[in-house]
């Protein structure tokens, strides 16, 4: 289903954002 794909993309974007914040905090 497309919803599952959207969720996966969303999770990837959130993970990337969190990683960016961690890198900036260093």
Gaussian input, Z-matrix of N, CA and C with variables (Angstrom, degrees):
# hf/3-21g

backbone

0 1
 N
 C     1     B1
 C     2     B2     1     A1
 N     3     B3     2     A2     1     D1
 C     4     B4     3     A3     2     D2
 C     5     B5     4     A4     3     D3
 N     6     B6     5     A5     4     D4
 C     7     B7     6     A6     5     D5
 C     8     B8     7     A7     6     D6
 N     9     B9     8     A8     7     D7
 C    10    B10     9     A9     8     D8
 C    11    B11    10    A10     9     D9
 N    12    B12    11    A11    10    D10
 C    13    B13    12    A12    11    D11
 C    14    B14    13    A13    12    D12
 N    15    B15    14    A14    13    D13
 C    16    B16    15    A15    14    D14
 C    17    B17    16    A16    15    D15
 N    18    B18    17    A17    16    D16
 C    19    B19    18    A18    17    D17
 C    20    B20    19    A19    18    D18
 N    21    B21    20    A20    19    D19
 C    22    B22    21    A21    20    D20
 C    23    B23    22    A22    21    D21
 N    24    B24    23    A23    22    D22
 C    25    B25    24    A24    23    D23
 C    26    B26    25    A25    24    D24
 N    27    B27    26    A26    25    D25
 C    28    B28    27    A27    26    D26
 C    29    B29    28    A28    27    D27
 N    30    B30    29    A29    28    D28
 C    31    B31    30    A30    29    D29
 C    32    B32    31    A31    30    D30
 N    33    B33    32    A32    31    D31
 C    34    B34    33    A33    32    D32
 C    35    B35    34    A34    33    D33
 N    36    B36    35    A35    34    D34
 C    37    B37    36    A36    35    D35
 C    38    B38    37    A37    36    D36
 N    39    B39    38    A38    37    D37
 C    40    B40    39    A39    38    D38
 C    41    B41    40    A40    39    D39
 N    42    B42    41    A41    40    D40
 C    43    B43    42    A42    41    D41
 C    44    B44    43    A43    42    D42
 N    45    B45    44    A44    43    D43
 C    46    B46    45    A45    44    D44
 C    47    B47    46    A46    45    D45
 N    48    B48    47    A47    46    D46
 C    49    B49    48    A48    47    D47
 C    50    B50    49    A49    48    D48
 N    51    B51    50    A50    49    D49
 C    52    B52    51    A51    50    D50
 C    53    B53    52    A52    51    D51
 N    54    B54    53    A53    52    D52
 C    55    B55    54    A54    53    D53
 C    56    B56    55    A55    54    D54
 N    57    B57    56    A56    55    D55
 C    58    B58    57    A57    56    D56
 C    59    B59    58    A58    57    D57
 N    60    B60    59    A59    58    D58
 C    61    B61    60    A60    59    D59
 C    62    B62    61    A61    60    D60
 N    63    B63    62    A62    61    D61
 C    64    B64    63    A63    62    D62
 C    65    B65    64    A64    63    D63
 N    66    B66    65    A65    64    D64
 C    67    B67    66    A66    65    D65
 C    68    B68    67    A67    66    D66
 N    69    B69    68    A68    67    D67
 C    70    B70    69    A69    68    D68
 C    71    B71    70    A70    69    D69
 N    72    B72    71    A71    70    D70
 C    73    B73    72    A72    71    D71
 C    74    B74    73    A73    72    D72
 N    75    B75    74    A74    73    D73
 C    76    B76    75    A75    74    D74
 C    77    B77    76    A76    75    D75

   B1=1.4677
   B2=1.5257
   B3=1.3198
   B4=1.4702
   B5=1.5227
   B6=1.3259
   B7=1.4715
   B8=1.5231
   B9=1.3222
   B10=1.4709
   B11=1.5251
   B12=1.3279
   B13=1.4701
   B14=1.5250
   B15=1.3304
   B16=1.4713
   B17=1.5249
   B18=1.3305
   B19=1.4693
   B20=1.5203
   B21=1.3328
   B22=1.4764
   B23=1.5223
   B24=1.3237
   B25=1.4690
   B26=1.5233
   B27=1.3276
   B28=1.4672
   B29=1.5224
   B30=1.3156
   B31=1.4713
   B32=1.5249
   B33=1.3274
   B34=1.4710
   B35=1.5254
   B36=1.3435
   B37=1.4704
   B38=1.5237
   B39=1.3361
   B40=1.4721
   B41=1.5238
   B42=1.3344
   B43=1.4716
   B44=1.5232
   B45=1.3185
   B46=1.4677
   B47=1.5231
   B48=1.3311
   B49=1.4739
   B50=1.5228
   B51=1.3156
   B52=1.4722
   B53=1.5231
   B54=1.3350
   B55=1.4679
   B56=1.5247
   B57=1.3338
   B58=1.4682
   B59=1.5255
   B60=1.3190
   B61=1.4693
   B62=1.5201
   B63=1.3308
   B64=1.4741
   B65=1.5244
   B66=1.3413
   B67=1.4628
   B68=1.5285
   B69=1.3236
   B70=1.4668
   B71=1.5256
   B72=1.3205
   B73=1.4640
   B74=1.5162
   B75=1.3448
   B76=1.4711
   B77=1.5155
   A1=110.51
   A2=115.43
   A3=119.17
   A4=110.85
   A5=116.73
   A6=119.80
   A7=110.44
   A8=116.64
   A9=119.69
   A10=110.05
   A11=116.76
   A12=119.72
   A13=110.08
   A14=116.32
   A15=120.49
   A16=110.07
   A17=115.87
   A18=119.88
   A19=109.93
   A20=116.35
   A21=119.77
   A22=109.85
   A23=116.78
   A24=120.97
   A25=109.84
   A26=115.62
   A27=120.07
   A28=109.97
   A29=116.38
   A30=120.83
   A31=109.72
   A32=117.32
   A33=120.13
   A34=110.21
   A35=116.18
   A36=119.56
   A37=110.74
   A38=116.59
   A39=120.36
   A40=109.15
   A41=116.82
   A42=120.44
   A43=109.56
   A44=117.19
   A45=120.74
   A46=109.88
   A47=116.18
   A48=119.75
   A49=110.29
   A50=116.92
   A51=121.24
   A52=109.46
   A53=116.82
   A54=120.16
   A55=109.78
   A56=116.52
   A57=120.41
   A58=109.96
   A59=116.36
   A60=119.95
   A61=110.33
   A62=116.87
   A63=120.11
   A64=109.77
   A65=116.65
   A66=120.35
   A67=110.17
   A68=117.19
   A69=120.42
   A70=110.06
   A71=116.61
   A72=120.27
   A73=112.16
   A74=117.30
   A75=119.21
   A76=110.27
   D1=150.69
   D2=-178.34
   D3=-66.31
   D4=-32.38
   D5=-178.66
   D6=-57.85
   D7=-40.32
   D8=-179.40
   D9=-63.70
   D10=-41.57
   D11=179.36
   D12=-63.03
   D13=-43.55
   D14=179.46
   D15=-59.79
   D16=-41.46
   D17=-179.51
   D18=-63.30
   D19=-41.70
   D20=-179.37
   D21=-62.62
   D22=-44.64
   D23=179.65
   D24=-62.26
   D25=-42.53
   D26=179.61
   D27=-60.09
   D28=-46.56
   D29=-178.90
   D30=-60.88
   D31=-40.85
   D32=179.99
   D33=-63.50
   D34=-43.39
   D35=-179.70
   D36=-62.99
   D37=-43.63
   D38=179.93
   D39=-62.17
   D40=-43.26
   D41=-179.54
   D42=-61.57
   D43=-43.14
   D44=-179.71
   D45=-62.39
   D46=-40.79
   D47=179.95
   D48=-63.40
   D49=-45.36
   D50=-179.50
   D51=-61.71
   D52=-41.94
   D53=179.96
   D54=-62.97
   D55=-41.32
   D56=178.96
   D57=-59.75
   D58=-45.37
   D59=-178.57
   D60=-63.04
   D61=-40.70
   D62=-179.99
   D63=-63.62
   D64=-43.66
   D65=-179.23
   D66=-65.03
   D67=-38.51
   D68=-179.57
   D69=-69.21
   D70=-33.69
   D71=-178.00
   D72=-69.95
   D73=-21.95
   D74=-177.41
   D75=-68.37

